[in-house]
Amino acid sequence: MRKIFLIAMLVSGAALAADPPPASQPELDLQHPGWTYQTCLELSRKNPEKAVELAGQWIGLGGGEAAKHCQALALVGVGEYGEGATRLEALVEVSRQPAGVRANMLAQAGQAWMMQDDLTRAYAAQTAALKMIPQGTKQHVEILIDRAGTLAEAGKFDEVIADIDVALKIDEFNAQAWAYRASALRAKGETDDALKDAEHAVSVGSDNVSALLERGNLYRIKKRVPEARKDWLRILELEPASAAADAARTNIERLDVDTRKR
């Protein structure tokens, strides 16, 4: 299964005491650490190079856990996946934040290890995160789905299905989970059941690009080419800059090549 997700920033400013933004908004405001944290996290998404610099300055001025967390995420953003993951795991070891926050940091480390293609460490981080949190929660479902992605990359499709089955018992309307199970079933050659799951994924999440991509893949296998094209074009409308859109474009190009050969 191709990785079609971006690193999710799972920890919000709730990890710090909230405070109002200053009247003037400099990039670094030691009087408003919560605002600075949010600013740094936003930068780690939009301009990670600048976020690395900002977080480094903040660490030097005593920014503590928040600054180190932002710096680790920014390193992931600039492609330093292993370094970012290592720092996230180290931060978890010393963090005084609640278990749920530390579990999210480990989940982020797991995603970073995935991007590094170190599936063993990704799985270990995600499994450790799951042990920190109560079962049956939204957070539990999210990390199970992350771990299913790692297992899929490793070709362990029966284990993918096992994790997703647990997730769906908690949240039966999770389109991402249905799409992942459909992908795993397709990889096992069980395309009829896979299509049922993919169609259900779209029924509970009509704008979920993973669900649309997978249903399109299965429609193509079933020779339902117009329907496959429609799903892939919908992805281009919804999230044109996403990895799912890249996959959809490739699939559409292949359809066009096949059509010209006839």
C-alpha positions as CSV (number, residue, x, y, z in Angstrom):
1,M,0.0,0.0,0.0
2,R,1.5,3.4,-1.0
3,K,1.9,6.0,1.7
4,I,-0.7,8.6,0.8
5,F,-0.8,10.6,4.0
6,L,1.2,13.6,5.2
7,I,2.7,13.8,8.7
8,A,-0.2,14.7,11.0
9,M,0.3,17.3,13.6
10,L,-1.6,15.5,16.3
11,V,-0.6,17.7,19.3
12,S,-2.3,21.0,19.6
13,G,-1.6,24.0,21.8
14,A,-3.7,22.3,24.4
15,A,-0.4,20.8,25.6
16,L,0.3,24.2,27.1
17,A,-1.8,26.6,29.1
18,A,-3.7,28.7,26.7
19,D,-3.0,32.4,26.6
20,P,-4.3,35.2,24.4
21,P,-2.2,36.4,21.5
22,P,-0.2,39.6,22.1
23,A,-1.5,42.9,20.7
24,S,1.5,43.0,18.3
25,Q,2.5,39.5,17.1
26,P,6.2,39.0,16.9
27,E,7.5,35.6,15.8
28,L,8.9,34.9,19.3
29,D,7.1,36.2,22.4
30,L,8.3,34.8,25.7
31,Q,5.4,36.5,27.5
32,H,2.9,34.4,25.6
33,P,4.4,30.8,25.3
34,G,1.1,29.3,24.2
35,W,0.8,31.7,21.3
36,T,4.4,31.2,20.4
37,Y,3.9,27.4,20.5
38,Q,0.9,27.7,18.1
39,T,2.9,30.0,15.8
40,C,5.8,27.6,15.7
41,L,3.6,24.6,15.0
42,E,1.9,26.5,12.2
43,L,5.3,27.4,10.8
44,S,6.4,23.7,11.0
45,R,3.6,22.9,8.5
46,K,4.0,25.9,6.2
47,N,7.6,26.9,6.4
48,P,9.5,24.2,8.3
49,E,13.0,25.7,7.6
50,K,11.9,28.9,9.4
51,A,10.3,26.8,12.1
52,V,13.6,25.0,12.8
53,E,15.3,28.4,13.2
54,L,12.6,29.8,15.4
55,A,12.4,26.8,17.6
56,G,16.2,26.8,18.0
57,Q,16.1,30.4,19.2
58,W,13.3,29.5,21.6
59,I,15.1,26.6,23.0
60,G,18.1,28.9,23.7
61,L,15.8,31.2,25.6
62,G,14.3,28.4,27.8
63,G,11.4,27.4,25.7
64,G,11.4,23.9,27.2
65,E,9.3,21.0,25.9
66,A,7.1,23.1,23.6
67,A,10.1,24.5,21.8
68,K,11.7,21.1,21.5
69,H,8.5,19.5,20.2
70,C,8.1,22.2,17.6
71,Q,11.7,21.8,16.5
72,A,11.3,18.0,16.1
73,L,8.2,18.5,14.0
74,A,10.0,21.1,11.9
75,L,12.9,18.7,11.3
76,V,10.4,16.2,10.0
77,G,9.0,18.9,7.8
78,V,12.4,19.6,6.2
79,G,12.9,15.9,5.5
80,E,15.0,15.0,8.5
81,Y,12.7,12.2,9.3
82,G,15.0,10.0,11.5
83,E,16.4,13.0,13.4
84,G,12.9,14.4,14.1
85,A,11.6,11.0,15.2
86,T,14.6,10.4,17.5
87,R,14.0,13.8,19.1
88,L,10.3,13.1,19.6
89,E,11.1,9.8,21.3
90,A,13.7,11.4,23.5
91,L,11.2,14.1,24.4
92,V,8.6,11.6,25.5
93,E,11.1,10.1,27.9
94,V,11.5,13.3,29.8
95,S,8.1,14.9,29.2
96,R,5.8,15.8,32.1
97,Q,2.8,16.1,29.8
98,P,-0.2,13.8,30.3
99,A,-0.1,10.3,28.8
100,G,-2.3,11.3,25.9
101,V,0.0,14.1,24.8
102,R,3.1,11.8,25.1
103,A,1.2,9.1,23.1
104,N,0.6,11.7,20.3
105,M,4.3,12.5,20.3
106,L,5.1,8.8,19.8
107,A,2.5,8.6,17.1
108,Q,4.2,11.5,15.3
109,A,7.6,9.7,15.8
110,G,6.0,6.6,14.2
111,Q,4.8,8.6,11.2
112,A,8.3,10.1,10.8
113,W,9.9,6.6,10.9
114,M,7.4,5.6,8.3
115,M,8.6,8.4,6.1
116,Q,12.2,7.3,6.8
117,D,11.1,3.8,5.7
118,D,12.1,2.3,9.0
119,L,9.0,0.2,9.5
120,T,10.4,-1.6,12.6
121,R,10.9,1.6,14.5
122,A,7.6,3.0,13.3
123,Y,5.7,-0.1,14.5
124,A,7.5,0.1,17.8
125,A,6.6,3.7,18.4
126,Q,3.0,3.2,17.4
127,T,2.7,0.2,19.6
128,A,4.2,2.0,22.6
129,A,1.7,4.9,22.0
130,L,-1.2,2.5,22.0
131,K,-0.1,1.2,25.4
132,M,-0.3,4.7,26.9
133,I,-3.9,5.4,26.2
134,P,-7.3,4.0,27.0
135,Q,-8.8,1.7,24.4
136,G,-12.0,2.8,22.7
137,T,-11.1,6.4,22.3
138,K,-10.8,8.5,19.2
139,Q,-7.0,8.7,19.8
140,H,-6.8,5.0,20.0
141,V,-8.5,4.6,16.6
142,E,-6.2,7.2,15.0
143,I,-3.1,5.4,16.2
144,L,-4.4,2.0,15.2
145,I,-5.0,3.3,11.7
146,D,-1.4,4.7,11.7
147,R,-0.1,1.3,12.7
148,A,-2.2,-0.4,10.1
149,G,-0.4,1.8,7.5
150,T,3.0,0.7,8.8
151,L,1.9,-3.0,8.6
152,A,0.6,-2.5,5.1
153,E,3.9,-1.1,4.0
154,A,5.5,-4.2,5.4
155,G,3.1,-6.4,3.5
156,K,1.5,-7.8,6.6
157,F,-2.1,-7.5,5.4
158,D,-3.7,-9.9,7.8
159,E,-2.3,-7.8,10.7
160,V,-3.6,-4.7,8.9
161,I,-7.1,-6.1,8.9
162,A,-6.8,-7.1,12.5
163,D,-5.9,-3.6,13.6
164,I,-8.6,-2.1,11.4
165,D,-11.3,-4.5,12.7
166,V,-10.5,-3.2,16.2
167,A,-10.7,0.4,15.0
168,L,-14.0,-0.2,13.3
169,K,-15.6,-1.7,16.4
170,I,-14.9,1.6,18.1
171,D,-15.8,3.9,15.1
172,E,-17.8,2.2,12.5
173,F,-18.1,5.4,10.5
174,N,-14.4,6.0,10.0
175,A,-13.9,6.2,6.2
176,Q,-10.1,6.0,6.5
177,A,-10.3,2.7,8.3
178,W,-12.7,1.2,5.7
179,A,-10.4,2.4,2.9
180,Y,-7.4,0.8,4.6
181,R,-9.2,-2.5,5.0
182,A,-10.2,-2.3,1.4
183,S,-6.6,-1.8,0.3
184,A,-5.5,-4.7,2.4
185,L,-8.2,-7.0,1.0
186,R,-7.2,-5.9,-2.5
187,A,-3.6,-6.8,-1.8
188,K,-4.7,-10.3,-0.7
189,G,-6.6,-10.7,-4.0
190,E,-10.1,-10.5,-2.3
191,T,-11.3,-7.9,-4.7
192,D,-15.1,-8.5,-4.2
193,D,-14.9,-7.9,-0.5
194,A,-12.4,-5.1,-1.0
195,L,-14.9,-3.2,-3.3
196,K,-17.6,-3.6,-0.7
197,D,-15.4,-2.0,1.9
198,A,-14.3,0.8,-0.5
199,E,-17.8,1.6,-1.5
200,H,-18.8,1.7,2.2
201,A,-15.8,4.0,2.9
202,V,-17.1,6.5,0.3
203,S,-20.6,6.2,1.7
204,V,-19.5,7.3,5.2
205,G,-16.9,9.8,3.9
206,S,-17.8,11.0,0.4
207,D,-14.9,13.5,0.4
208,N,-12.3,11.1,1.8
209,V,-9.5,11.0,-0.8
210,S,-8.1,7.7,0.4
211,A,-11.6,6.1,0.0
212,L,-12.0,7.6,-3.4
213,L,-8.6,6.5,-4.5
214,E,-9.1,2.9,-3.4
215,R,-12.6,2.7,-4.8
216,G,-11.2,3.9,-8.1
217,N,-8.5,1.3,-8.0
218,L,-11.0,-1.4,-7.5
219,Y,-13.4,-0.1,-10.2
220,R,-10.4,-0.2,-12.6
221,I,-9.8,-3.9,-11.6
222,K,-13.5,-4.6,-12.2
223,K,-13.3,-3.0,-15.7
224,R,-15.6,-0.2,-14.5
225,V,-13.4,2.4,-16.1
226,P,-15.8,5.4,-16.3
227,E,-16.5,5.1,-12.6
228,A,-12.8,4.8,-11.8
229,R,-12.0,7.9,-13.7
230,K,-14.8,9.8,-11.9
231,D,-13.4,8.9,-8.5
232,W,-9.9,9.9,-9.4
233,L,-11.1,13.2,-11.0
234,R,-13.0,13.9,-7.8
235,I,-9.7,13.6,-5.8
236,L,-8.2,16.2,-8.1
237,E,-11.0,18.6,-7.2
238,L,-10.8,18.0,-3.5
239,E,-7.1,17.9,-2.8
240,P,-5.1,18.7,-6.0
241,A,-1.8,19.0,-4.1
242,S,-2.0,15.8,-2.2
243,A,-0.2,12.5,-2.6
244,A,-3.6,10.9,-3.3
245,A,-4.0,13.4,-6.2
246,D,-0.6,12.4,-7.6
247,A,-1.6,8.8,-7.6
248,A,-4.9,9.7,-9.2
249,R,-3.2,11.6,-12.0
250,T,-0.9,8.6,-12.6
251,N,-3.9,6.3,-12.8
252,I,-5.8,8.6,-15.2
253,E,-2.7,8.9,-17.5
254,R,-2.5,5.1,-17.6
255,L,-6.2,4.9,-18.5
256,D,-5.6,7.4,-21.3
257,V,-2.6,5.4,-22.6
258,D,-4.7,2.3,-22.6
259,T,-7.5,4.0,-24.5
260,R,-5.1,5.3,-27.2
261,K,-3.7,1.8,-27.7
262,R,-7.1,0.4,-28.6
